[in-house]
């Protein structure tokens, strides 16, 4: 801030089905100095080292605790090997945990607020963390009223403030597959009840056959263990977790997507996810949701038509009988998604040509 004037004009998003850019709330206006500090730290960060893409994502953390402790740390994306990267948000969580250790922050030092500043892209960009970064932040920073992400450019201009809970989505809509109205069931599922039951049964059977995960602890987040099936115009593609000792897993939905891509079949019609453990509602990793968004885009570029396939999350009892079915869609599943559209129309044209040229 120079002479009491900020170089950034902060706005936020309305909490509505179709969010609009609006003025900050009274509470947010009281945090403008923290937003500015986070963006200043991000602007000056020397952490980012994207030697492959040359796309710098600079980040800064400002965290305050009830007893007056303050954490202010830079972060940024670091690329390595071949198309591998530690994303800026991942680095930010590590920096935050290291600072907590250095300061000796204890459980009783309850955090009041945390602002993550991101400097990347153009002024006014709504931040769009990738799926894996959402997974990292959910467990590393939590999801509460005190955690917000602010995105802007080093030069100033419009900067967007978005609470972290706007980047998460838990489907609540349930499908009554036992409804007496056959038409209602078909309309909800996009198929007959018997066809749906068959897909669920095959998902469980094939998932158990495909799974390679000797490292999961059944009692820790059992809802994050699941099998997946992608239904296309032509066939079903099944997937399950593949985990090795380095803890860089392929999740079930990505596994199914890999099967479909190998057969150049991007005509996705629906996704069915079935909990591995009984009596839980599957909670699909945001990394997996990320991959569903990009596979959907591949289908759109291949066909020339936009689509938004439904997603069904299925719980079952010990005998495999369906107990709950929650429905959402790929677009709804990952709010403010990070995908190739972020790179502009020229890249989309290149990507469409790339997909159409595969296998030829």
C-alpha positions in Angstrom: 0.0 0.0 0.0 1.4 3.4 -1.1 0.1 6.6 0.6 -2.9 4.6 1.9 -3.8 3.4 -1.7 -3.6 -0.2 -2.6 -2.3 -1.3 -6.0 -5.0 -4.0 -5.9 -8.8 -3.7 -6.2 -10.1 -6.6 -4.3 -13.4 -8.3 -5.2 -15.0 -11.6 -4.3 -17.6 -14.0 -5.6 -21.3 -14.3 -4.6 -22.4 -17.5 -3.1 -25.0 -18.4 -5.7 -25.5 -21.1 -8.3 -24.0 -18.9 -10.9 -21.4 -16.9 -8.8 -20.9 -13.2 -9.8 -18.0 -10.8 -9.0 -19.2 -8.7 -6.1 -17.7 -6.3 -3.5 -16.0 -7.7 -0.4 -18.1 -8.3 2.6 -17.7 -6.2 5.7 -15.6 -9.0 7.3 -13.4 -9.3 4.2 -12.8 -5.5 4.1 -11.3 -5.8 7.5 -8.8 -8.3 6.0 -7.5 -6.2 3.1 -4.1 -5.7 4.6 -3.7 -9.4 4.9 -4.7 -9.9 1.3 -2.2 -7.3 0.3 0.5 -8.8 2.4 -0.1 -12.3 0.9 0.2 -10.9 -2.6 3.3 -8.9 -1.8 5.0 -12.0 -0.4 3.9 -14.0 -3.5 5.1 -11.3 -5.8 8.6 -11.3 -4.2 8.8 -15.1 -3.8 11.9 -16.7 -5.3 10.7 -20.3 -4.7 9.1 -21.0 -8.1 11.3 -22.9 -10.5 9.2 -24.1 -13.5 12.1 -25.0 -15.8 9.9 -27.2 -18.1 6.7 -25.0 -18.6 8.2 -21.7 -17.7 4.8 -20.9 -16.1 5.5 -19.2 -12.8 3.0 -19.6 -9.9 4.3 -17.5 -7.0 2.6 -17.8 -3.7 2.6 -16.3 -0.2 1.1 -17.4 3.1 -0.2 -15.1 5.9 -1.5 -17.0 8.9 -2.5 -15.6 12.3 -3.2 -17.4 15.5 -5.3 -16.5 18.6 -2.3 -15.8 20.8 -0.7 -13.4 18.3 1.7 -15.8 16.5 2.0 -14.9 12.8 3.4 -16.9 9.9 4.4 -15.2 6.7 6.1 -17.4 4.1 6.8 -17.5 0.4 6.0 -20.6 -1.8 5.9 -21.5 -5.5 5.8 -24.3 -8.1 8.8 -26.4 -8.6 9.2 -28.6 -11.7 11.4 -31.7 -12.0 12.1 -34.9 -13.9 9.8 -35.1 -16.9 6.5 -33.2 -16.6 6.5 -33.6 -12.8 5.9 -30.7 -10.4 5.4 -29.7 -6.9 2.6 -27.2 -7.3 2.6 -23.9 -5.5 -0.2 -24.9 -3.1 1.7 -28.1 -2.2 4.8 -26.0 -1.5 2.7 -23.6 0.5 1.5 -26.4 2.8 5.0 -27.6 3.3 6.2 -24.0 4.1 3.3 -23.6 6.5 4.0 -26.9 8.3 7.7 -26.0 8.6 6.9 -22.6 10.0 4.6 -24.2 12.6 7.5 -26.4 13.6 9.9 -23.5 13.9 7.6 -21.4 16.0 6.5 -24.3 18.2 2.9 -23.8 17.5 0.8 -26.1 19.7 -2.8 -27.4 19.3 -3.9 -24.8 21.7 -2.6 -22.0 19.4 -5.8 -22.1 17.4 -5.5 -20.5 14.0 -7.6 -17.5 13.4 -7.1 -16.8 9.7 -5.0 -18.0 6.8 -4.7 -16.2 3.5 -2.9 -17.8 0.5 -1.9 -15.3 -2.1 -1.3 -16.5 -5.7 0.4 -14.4 -8.4 -0.1 -16.0 -11.8 -2.1 -15.3 -14.9 -4.0 -12.1 -15.6 -5.6 -9.6 -13.3 -9.1 -10.7 -12.2 -8.5 -14.4 -12.8 -10.6 -16.5 -10.5 -8.1 -18.8 -8.8 -8.6 -22.4 -10.0 -6.4 -24.8 -8.0 -6.0 -28.2 -9.6 -7.6 -31.2 -8.0 -4.5 -32.5 -6.3 -3.8 -29.1 -4.8 -7.4 -29.1 -3.3 -6.6 -32.5 -1.8 -3.4 -31.1 -0.3 -5.0 -27.9 1.1 -8.1 -29.7 2.5 -5.8 -31.9 4.7 -3.0 -29.3 5.1 -5.0 -26.1 5.7 -8.5 -27.3 6.4 -11.7 -25.8 5.0 -13.2 -23.1 7.2 -14.3 -19.5 7.2 -10.8 -18.4 8.1 -9.0 -19.8 5.0 -9.2 -17.7 1.8 -7.3 -17.6 -1.5 -6.5 -14.3 -3.1 -5.3 -14.2 -6.7 -3.8 -11.2 -8.5 -0.8 -10.0 -10.4 2.4 -8.3 -9.1 1.5 -5.1 -11.0 -1.8 -4.7 -9.2 -5.3 -4.3 -10.7 -8.3 -6.5 -10.0 -7.6 -9.3 -7.5 -10.1 -12.0 -6.5 -10.7 -13.3 -3.0 -12.4 -16.7 -2.7 -13.0 -18.7 0.5 -11.6 -22.2 0.3 -15.0 -23.8 0.9 -16.1 -22.5 -2.5 -13.6 -24.9 -4.1 -15.1 -28.0 -2.5 -18.3 -29.8 -3.3 -20.1 -32.8 -1.6 -23.0 -34.1 -3.6 -26.2 -34.3 -1.6 -28.8 -35.2 -4.2 -30.0 -38.8 -3.8 -31.5 -41.0 -6.4 -34.3 -43.3 -5.2 -33.7 -46.3 -7.3 -36.5 -48.1 -5.6 -39.1 -45.5 -6.7 -42.4 -47.0 -7.9 -42.1 -44.7 -10.9 -40.0 -46.5 -13.5 -39.8 -43.4 -15.6 -38.5 -41.4 -12.7 -35.7 -43.9 -12.1 -34.8 -44.0 -15.8 -34.8 -40.2 -16.0 -32.5 -39.9 -13.0 -30.1 -42.7 -14.0 -30.2 -42.2 -17.8 -30.7 -46.0 -18.0 -32.9 -48.7 -16.6 -32.5 -49.8 -13.0 -31.3 -53.3 -14.0 -28.6 -51.8 -16.3 -27.5 -49.6 -13.4 -27.4 -52.5 -10.9 -25.3 -54.4 -13.4 -22.8 -51.6 -13.7 -22.5 -51.3 -10.0 -22.1 -55.1 -9.6 -19.4 -55.1 -12.3 -17.7 -52.1 -10.8 -17.3 -53.9 -7.5 -16.2 -57.2 -9.1 -13.7 -55.6 -11.5 -12.5 -53.1 -8.9 -11.6 -55.8 -6.5 -9.8 -57.7 -9.3 -7.8 -54.6 -10.5 -6.9 -53.0 -7.1 -3.3 -53.0 -6.1 -3.1 -51.3 -2.7 -1.2 -53.0 0.0 -0.6 -49.7 1.9 -4.1 -48.4 2.6 -5.2 -48.4 6.3 -8.9 -49.4 6.3 -9.7 -47.3 9.3 -8.3 -44.0 7.9 -10.7 -42.1 5.6 -12.4 -45.3 4.3 -14.7 -43.1 2.2 -11.7 -42.2 0.0 -11.3 -45.9 -1.1 -13.5 -46.6 -4.1 -13.7 -48.3 -7.5 -14.8 -46.5 -10.7 -16.5 -47.3 -14.0 -16.7 -45.0 -17.1 -19.6 -45.8 -19.4 -19.1 -44.7 -23.0 -21.1 -45.2 -26.1 -19.3 -48.5 -26.8 -18.4 -50.2 -23.5 -17.5 -50.0 -19.8 -14.0 -49.1 -18.5 -13.2 -50.1 -15.0 -10.6 -48.7 -12.6 -9.1 -49.2 -9.1 -6.3 -47.7 -7.1 -2.7 -48.7 -7.9 -0.4 -47.7 -5.1 3.3 -48.4 -4.6 5.6 -47.7 -1.7 6.4 -44.1 -2.8 2.8 -43.0 -2.2 2.2 -41.6 -5.6 -0.9 -43.5 -6.5 -3.1 -43.8 -9.6 -6.6 -43.4 -8.3 -9.5 -45.5 -9.6 -11.1 -43.0 -11.9 -7.8 -42.1 -13.6 -7.2 -45.8 -14.0 -10.5 -46.2 -15.9 -9.7 -43.1 -18.0 -6.4 -44.6 -19.0 -8.2 -47.7 -20.3 -10.6 -45.6 -22.3 -7.8 -43.4 -23.8 -5.9 -46.4 -24.9 -8.8 -47.4 -27.0 -9.3 -43.8 -28.2 -12.9 -43.9 -26.8 -13.7 -40.5 -25.4 -17.5 -40.9 -25.8 -18.1 -40.8 -22.0 -21.8 -41.0 -21.0 -21.6 -41.4 -17.3 -19.3 -42.2 -14.3 -20.2 -44.7 -11.6 -18.1 -44.7 -8.4 -18.7 -47.5 -5.8 -17.3 -47.4 -2.3 -14.8 -50.1 -1.6 -15.9 -50.4 2.1 -19.5 -51.1 3.0 -21.8 -48.5 4.6 -19.9 -45.4 3.4 -20.5 -42.8 0.8 -17.5 -42.5 -1.6 -15.5 -39.3 -1.4 -13.7 -39.1 -4.6 -10.2 -37.5 -4.6 -10.2 -34.0 -6.2 -7.2 -35.3 -8.2 -9.6 -37.8 -9.8 -12.3 -35.2 -10.3 -9.6 -33.2 -12.1 -8.9 -36.0 -14.5 -12.6 -36.5 -15.2 -12.9 -32.8 -16.2 -10.0 -33.1 -18.7 -11.4 -36.4 -20.1 -14.7 -34.7 -20.6 -13.0 -31.9 -22.5 -11.3 -34.5 -24.7 -14.7 -35.9 -25.6 -16.0 -32.4 -26.4 -13.0 -31.7 -28.6 -13.3 -35.0 -30.4 -17.1 -34.7 -31.0 -17.4 -30.9 -31.3 -20.2 -30.9 -28.8 -20.2 -29.8 -25.1 -21.5 -32.3 -22.6 -21.8 -32.7 -18.8 -22.0 -36.4 -18.0 -23.7 -37.5 -14.7 -21.7 -38.9 -11.8 -23.2 -41.5 -9.5 -21.7 -42.2 -6.0 -22.8 -45.5 -4.7 -22.8 -46.9 -1.2 -23.5 -50.6 -0.3 -23.9 -53.0 2.6 -21.8 -56.0 3.5 -23.6 -58.1 0.9 -23.0 -55.6 -1.9 -26.6 -54.4 -2.0 -27.0 -50.7 -2.9 -27.9 -48.6 0.1 -27.4 -45.0 -1.3 -26.9 -43.4 -4.7 -25.9 -39.7 -4.8 -25.9 -37.9 -8.1 -23.9 -35.0 -9.4 -22.2 -34.0 -12.7 -18.6 -33.5 -13.8 -19.1 -29.7 -14.0 -20.7 -29.5 -10.6 -18.2 -31.9 -9.0 -15.1 -29.6 -9.4 -16.1 -25.9 -8.9 -13.9 -23.4 -10.7 -12.0 -26.2 -12.4 -8.4 -26.0 -13.7 -8.3 -27.4 -17.2 -6.8 -26.7 -20.6 -9.4 -24.0 -21.3 -7.3 -21.9 -18.9 -4.6 -21.7 -21.6 -6.8 -20.1 -24.3 -8.3 -20.9 -27.7 -5.0 -21.5 -29.5 -4.0 -24.2 -27.1 -7.5 -25.7 -27.3 -7.1 -25.9 -31.1 -3.8 -27.6 -30.8 -5.1 -30.0 -28.2 -8.1 -30.9 -30.3 -5.8 -31.6 -33.3 -3.6 -33.7 -31.1 -6.4 -35.9 -29.9 -7.8 -36.3 -33.4 -4.4 -37.3 -34.7 -3.7 -39.9 -32.1 -3.3 -43.4 -33.5 -3.1 -42.2 -37.1 
